[in-house]
Amino acid sequence: MKKISQRMLYLILTAAVLLGCTFSAPVPALAANPDRMEVHFIDVGQGDATLITCGGHAMLIDAGDDAKGTAIQNYLQKQKITKLDYLILTHPDADHIGGAPVIITKFDIGKVFVSNFEKDSKTYQKLIQSLDDKRIKALTPKVNSKYTLGTAGITILAPSDSYDNPNDSSVALLLKNGTRSFLFTGDAGEDAENDILETDIDISADVYKVGHHGSKYSTSKDFFKAVDPFYAVISCGEGNSYGHPHAETLNTLRTNGVKVYRTDESGTIVASTDGKSISFNVPASESWKAGEPTGGSSASSAKSTVGTKAASSAQTQKTTPASQKEAPADAGQTAAAAASEPQAPAAAQPQENAAPAVEEKPQDSAPPATSGLTYVLNVKTKKFHYPTCNSLPTTNRQDSSESRDSIVAQGYVPCKRCNP
């Protein structure tokens, strides 16, 4: 049976009330007397760090890069946090785990969840050492496993497979308190998003923490449709070298009537919910300005001060409860409205050759003209790639000059991204 989106359910129930319909049995409440929950999307420049508090319990998702550890520590202490029930490090990229050693050292932590991707980097080794020093055993949670944070429920959505790159290996989760929900996917790309959809778990959410800092390689069409968010939060650095957020992602959000909040524009963003309605401490963005790759990240680092960018000028802006929010206009009206407003300038489109190759290298659909080398194998995941694929394995790699048929006969399967 096809799932009904939140907007469709809202329209059906509204129509029923207007027509005077009655129900033979009351719809059960999803949570009784939920605690107040706050979700702090901490401004750490080009990176991620999100603090969630609910009923005296706390969880941190990611910890920025290694220059932000102390700043995040100070932010948590200002929120009177002394213990974290969970520290979730979505994947081992430096802008997500760099500050984690400080947090692990300074706070008591109940459980630490990590990706199943092990990265050969000094940042990752520092993380492992800090866990060893505190005698903490980090685990990769299983898909559809469930945990609690006060009255809030946590459902793990990913990773459901082993991938050739850290982004797709991100731990993803759905956080729900009362009838309000928040979705976090780390830097998961389209392949991982498709695998999440295949789990058949309902991932519809009121607030979508936009995947991969707003990159066009995340927030794929089918995935966005399944999430069907009212609000979206993008964590990225001002003037970052990757051109985040990309115009394609912003256009998807804009044409679907989603209210967008951005740390590069507003600093730290705090969403609060009593389980029925959601409010934000800053106004939604009105710029719809895409990032422009700069070739360097100094601007991002210099302009980020954790938790302070917008605090002095922004007043708390309360949004309408999602259950009472006016439904977006139909597709025709939305398209017309979008057409009447200025679109992101062409210059704002990211130029792939300006971004770091490891981050935004375009897909390749044909084998390279490299003498003797036809494919790259991942001997652990049993996937094979073109040598110019943008998700080549960094470990368990084996170069091959064999034919495609020969490689397939050995049990290897083609990469979904480069389709060799």
C-alpha positions in Angstrom: 0.0 0.0 0.0 1.3 3.4 -0.9 2.2 5.6 2.1 0.2 8.8 2.6 2.3 11.9 3.0 1.9 14.3 5.9 0.4 17.0 3.7 -2.1 14.5 2.2 -3.1 13.2 5.6 -3.6 16.8 6.8 -5.8 17.6 3.8 -7.9 14.5 4.3 -8.5 15.2 8.0 -9.2 18.9 7.4 -11.8 18.0 4.7 -13.4 15.5 7.0 -13.8 18.1 9.8 -15.3 20.6 7.4 -17.8 18.1 6.1 -18.8 17.2 9.7 -17.5 13.6 9.5 -17.1 11.6 12.6 -14.8 8.6 13.3 -15.9 5.3 14.8 -12.7 5.2 16.9 -10.3 8.0 18.0 -6.9 8.2 16.5 -4.4 7.2 19.2 -1.9 9.8 20.4 1.7 9.1 19.2 3.1 10.3 22.6 1.6 11.1 25.9 2.7 14.4 27.5 6.0 14.7 25.5 8.8 16.7 27.1 10.0 19.9 25.4 12.7 19.1 22.9 15.3 21.5 21.5 17.4 20.8 18.4 20.5 23.1 18.3 22.0 23.2 14.8 25.4 24.6 16.0 27.2 26.9 13.6 30.6 25.3 13.1 31.4 26.7 9.7 31.8 24.1 7.0 30.8 21.0 9.0 28.1 19.5 11.2 27.3 19.5 15.0 23.8 19.2 16.3 22.8 19.1 20.0 19.4 17.6 21.0 18.0 18.0 24.5 14.8 16.4 25.7 13.6 16.0 29.3 17.0 16.3 30.9 18.6 14.0 28.4 21.1 15.1 25.6 22.5 13.8 22.4 25.2 15.2 20.0 25.2 14.4 16.3 28.7 15.1 14.9 31.3 17.5 16.3 32.7 19.7 13.5 36.3 19.8 12.6 39.3 19.6 15.0 39.3 23.4 15.4 35.8 23.4 16.7 36.0 20.9 19.6 36.6 23.4 22.4 33.9 25.8 21.0 31.4 23.0 21.0 32.4 22.0 24.5 31.8 25.6 25.6 28.4 25.7 23.9 27.3 22.4 25.6 28.4 23.7 29.0 26.4 26.9 28.5 23.4 24.7 27.9 24.3 23.0 31.3 25.1 19.7 29.6 27.3 17.4 31.8 26.4 14.1 30.2 25.5 12.9 26.7 23.2 9.9 26.4 24.5 9.5 22.8 27.3 10.7 20.7 26.6 9.9 17.1 29.4 10.4 14.6 27.7 10.0 11.2 30.8 9.2 9.2 34.6 9.7 9.5 35.1 12.9 7.5 37.1 15.5 9.4 34.3 18.1 9.4 32.1 15.7 11.3 34.5 13.9 13.7 37.4 16.4 14.2 36.0 17.9 17.4 34.9 14.6 18.8 38.1 13.8 20.9 37.5 17.0 23.0 33.8 16.0 23.6 34.8 12.4 24.5 37.4 13.7 26.9 35.3 16.4 28.6 31.9 14.7 29.0 30.4 11.5 30.3 28.9 9.6 27.4 26.4 6.7 27.4 26.7 5.3 23.9 28.9 6.2 20.9 27.6 5.3 17.5 29.9 5.4 14.4 29.8 4.6 10.7 31.0 1.2 9.5 33.6 3.0 7.3 37.1 3.1 8.7 39.2 5.9 7.3 43.0 6.1 7.0 43.5 9.6 8.4 45.1 11.2 11.4 41.7 12.7 12.4 40.2 9.3 12.5 43.1 7.8 14.4 42.8 10.6 17.0 39.1 9.7 17.4 40.0 6.0 18.0 42.7 6.9 20.5 40.3 9.2 22.5 37.7 6.3 22.6 40.4 3.9 23.8 41.6 6.3 26.5 38.0 6.5 27.9 37.5 2.8 27.4 34.5 3.4 25.2 33.5 0.8 22.7 31.9 2.5 19.7 29.2 0.6 17.8 27.5 0.8 14.4 23.8 0.7 15.1 21.6 -1.7 13.1 19.0 -0.4 10.7 15.5 -0.1 12.3 17.0 -0.4 15.9 15.3 2.0 18.3 16.4 4.2 21.2 14.9 6.8 23.4 16.0 10.3 24.5 13.5 11.4 27.2 10.1 11.1 25.5 11.7 11.2 22.0 12.2 8.1 20.0 15.2 7.4 17.7 15.0 5.1 14.7 18.2 4.2 12.9 17.8 4.3 9.1 21.4 3.7 7.8 23.9 2.4 6.9 22.3 -0.8 5.6 25.3 -1.8 3.5 29.1 -1.4 3.1 30.0 1.4 0.7 33.2 2.5 -1.1 33.1 6.0 0.3 32.5 7.5 3.7 29.6 9.8 2.7 27.3 6.9 1.7 28.3 5.1 4.9 26.7 7.8 7.1 24.6 6.9 10.1 21.1 8.2 9.4 18.3 8.5 11.9 14.7 9.7 12.4 14.0 11.6 15.7 10.4 11.9 16.8 8.9 13.6 19.8 5.1 13.6 20.1 3.8 14.1 16.6 6.8 16.1 15.4 9.9 14.6 13.7 13.4 15.5 12.5 15.5 13.6 9.9 19.3 13.4 9.9 21.3 11.7 7.1 24.9 13.0 7.5 26.5 13.2 4.1 24.6 10.3 2.6 24.4 10.5 -1.2 21.8 9.2 -3.7 22.9 5.5 -3.5 22.5 5.5 0.3 19.3 7.4 0.1 17.9 4.8 -2.2 18.9 2.1 0.2 17.1 3.9 3.0 14.0 4.0 0.8 14.3 0.2 0.3 14.0 -0.4 4.0 10.3 0.7 3.7 10.6 2.7 7.0 8.4 5.8 7.0 10.9 8.7 6.8 8.5 11.5 6.5 9.6 14.4 8.7 8.7 17.9 9.7 12.3 19.1 9.7 14.9 17.8 7.3 18.6 18.4 8.2 19.6 18.6 4.5 22.0 15.9 3.5 25.7 16.7 2.7 25.4 20.5 3.5 23.0 21.0 0.6 25.1 19.2 -2.0 23.4 18.3 -5.3 24.6 14.7 -4.8 22.1 14.3 -1.9 18.4 15.1 -1.5 17.5 13.0 -4.6 14.0 13.3 -6.0 12.5 10.2 -4.7 14.1 10.6 -1.3 12.9 14.2 -0.9 9.4 13.1 -1.9 9.4 10.4 0.8 10.6 12.9 3.5 8.1 15.6 2.5 9.4 18.2 4.9 7.9 21.5 6.1 11.2 22.9 7.2 14.8 22.3 6.1 18.1 23.2 7.9 21.4 23.5 6.0 24.6 23.5 7.9 27.5 25.0 5.9 30.2 27.6 6.1 30.0 31.1 4.7 32.0 31.2 1.5 32.9 27.5 1.7 35.1 26.0 -1.0 32.5 23.4 -2.1 29.8 25.8 -3.3 27.4 24.5 -0.7 24.4 24.7 -0.8 24.1 23.9 -4.5 21.4 25.6 -6.6 19.8 22.3 -7.5 19.0 21.5 -3.9 17.8 25.0 -3.2 15.5 24.8 -6.2 14.0 21.5 -4.9 13.3 23.1 -1.6 12.0 26.3 -3.0 9.6 24.9 -5.6 8.1 22.6 -2.9 7.4 25.5 -0.5 9.9 24.4 2.2 11.0 27.0 4.7 14.8 26.9 4.8 17.2 27.9 7.6 21.0 28.2 7.0 23.9 28.4 9.5 26.0 30.3 7.0 23.4 33.1 7.1 21.9 32.9 10.6 24.6 31.2 12.8 23.4 28.6 15.3 19.7 27.7 14.7 17.5 26.3 17.5 14.3 24.5 16.8 12.0 23.9 19.8 9.0 21.6 20.0 6.5 20.6 22.6 5.6 17.5 20.5 2.8 19.4 18.8 4.2 22.6 17.2 7.7 23.7 16.2 9.4 27.1 16.6 12.7 28.5 15.4 14.9 31.2 17.1 15.7 32.9 13.7 13.7 33.8 10.7 13.7 31.5 7.6 16.1 32.4 4.9 14.8 34.6 2.0 17.9 34.7 -0.1 17.9 31.4 -1.9 21.5 32.1 -2.8 23.5 29.1 -3.9 27.1 28.8 -2.7 30.0 29.6 -5.0 33.2 27.4 -4.9 36.1 29.6 -3.8 39.0 27.1 -3.9 39.8 27.7 -0.3 38.1 27.4 3.1 39.7 30.3 5.1 36.5 32.4 4.7 34.5 29.6 6.3 36.8 29.2 9.2 37.3 32.8 9.9 33.7 33.8 9.9 32.3 31.0 12.1 31.9 31.7 15.8 29.9 28.9 17.5 26.5 30.0 18.7 27.1 33.7 18.4 26.6 34.9 14.8 22.9 35.8 15.0 22.2 35.7 18.7 22.4 39.4 19.3 19.9 40.5 16.6 17.5 37.6 16.0 14.3 37.4 18.0 12.5 34.1 18.4 10.3 33.5 15.5 7.4 31.1 16.2 6.1 29.0 13.3 2.6 27.7 12.9 2.2 24.1 14.2 2.8 21.7 11.3 -0.6 20.0 12.0 -2.3 23.4 11.5 -0.1 24.8 8.8 -1.7 25.8 5.6 -0.9 23.3 2.9 1.4 24.5 0.1 -0.2 25.5 -3.2 -0.7 22.9 -5.8 2.0 22.2 -8.4 0.7 24.8 -10.8 0.5 27.5 -8.3 3.9 26.7 -6.8 5.5 26.7 -10.2 3.9 30.1 -11.0 5.1 31.6 -7.7 8.6 30.3 -8.3 8.6 31.8 -11.8 7.6 35.2 -10.5 10.5 35.4 -8.1 14.1 36.0 -9.0 16.0 32.7 -9.4 19.5 32.0 -8.3 22.0 33.6 -10.7 23.8 31.4 -13.2 27.0 32.3 -11.6 25.9 30.7 -8.4 26.0 27.3 -10.0 28.9 25.3 -8.6 31.8 24.7 -10.9 33.0 21.2 -10.4 36.6 21.8 -11.3 36.9 24.5 -8.6 35.8 22.2 -5.7 38.1 19.7 -4.1 38.2 16.6 -6.3 37.4 14.2 -3.4 34.2 16.1 -2.7 32.5 17.0 -5.9 34.1 15.2 -8.8 31.5 14.6 -11.5 30.4 11.1 -12.5 32.2 9.2 -15.2 30.3 7.0 -17.6 33.1 5.6 -19.7 36.4 3.9 -18.9 39.5 6.1 -19.0 42.2 6.0 -21.6 44.7 4.5 -19.1 47.0 1.9 -20.5 46.6 -1.5 -18.9 44.1 -0.4 -16.2 40.4 -1.1 -16.8 38.7 -1.3 -13.4 39.3 -0.7 -9.7 38.1 -3.4 -7.3 37.1 -3.2 -3.7 38.0 -6.6 -2.4 35.9 -6.2 0.7 32.6 -5.0 -0.7 33.1 -6.9 -4.0 32.2 -3.9 -6.1 34.2 -2.7 -9.1 34.5 0.8 -10.6 35.9 2.7 -13.5 39.2 4.2 -12.5 37.7 7.8 -12.7 34.7 7.0 -10.6 34.1 9.6 -7.8 33.6 6.9 -5.2 36.8 4.8 -5.5 37.8 2.8 -2.5 40.6 4.2 -0.3 41.2 0.9 1.4 40.8 -2.7 0.3 41.6 -1.5 -3.3 42.9 -3.6 -6.1 43.6 -2.4 -9.6 42.6 -4.7 -12.4 43.3 -5.0 -16.2 40.9 -8.0 -16.6 37.8 -7.8 -18.7 34.4 -7.0 -17.3 33.1 -10.5 -17.8 36.0 -11.9 -15.9 35.5 -9.6 -13.0 31.8 -10.3 -12.8 32.6 -14.1 -12.9 34.6 -13.6 -9.7 31.5 -12.3 -7.9 32.0 -8.6 -8.2 29.1 -6.3 -8.8 29.2 -2.9 -10.7 29.3 0.4 -8.8 25.8 2.1 -8.9 27.4 5.5 -9.5 29.7 5.0 -12.5 27.9 1.9 -13.9 31.0 0.1 -15.3 
